[in-house]
Amino acid sequence: MTQLQITLDEQLLHQLFLGNSKESGMNILLETILNQVFKSTGRRAGERRKVRTQ
């Protein structure tokens, strides 16, 4: 199981609770999480997994 450690700064927390800005806190949080997931798997966003054929 992979564990991720995400640091939330004061500005991001503020945006998460208000949720009325152009770039909402939820978008920033999800982007941060997805970037770390892709980084841990060594893949890029939109990249398809290669399937082995025998």
N, C-alpha and C positions, 0 to 999 in steps of 0.2 A: 504494500500500500504506500502510495506517495503522500508525503505531507508537505504542505505549502505554508510558508509564513508570510503573511501580508501585513504591512504596516499601514495603518490608517492615520493620516495626519488630520489636524484640526479642520482644515478647509474641506477635506473630503467628507468628514463626519457631518459638517455643517450642510453640505450639499445633499448628503443622503437623507437627512431629516427634513430639509426644506423641499427638495425635489422639484423646484420650479425654475431652475436655471436652464439656459440653452443646452449646456452639456451637463446633464444631471449626474449626481454622484453615483447612481446605480450604473450608468454607462461606464464611468471611470473605474468603478470597482470591478465590474465584469471584464473589462479590458485588461486590467491588471492580473486578475485571476487566470484568464485565458492565456495571456502572454507567458505566465509562469508555467502553466500546464504544457504549452507547446515547447517551452525551453527545456522542461524536464524530460520530454519525450523525444527531443531532437528533431521535431517536425516544425513546419511552418504552417501558418493559417492557410487553409484551402488546399494543402498538399494531400494527395490521396496516398493511402497505404499501399505498398507494393505487395501483391499476392504471389506466393510461390506456386509454380506449376511444375509438375514432374512428369 
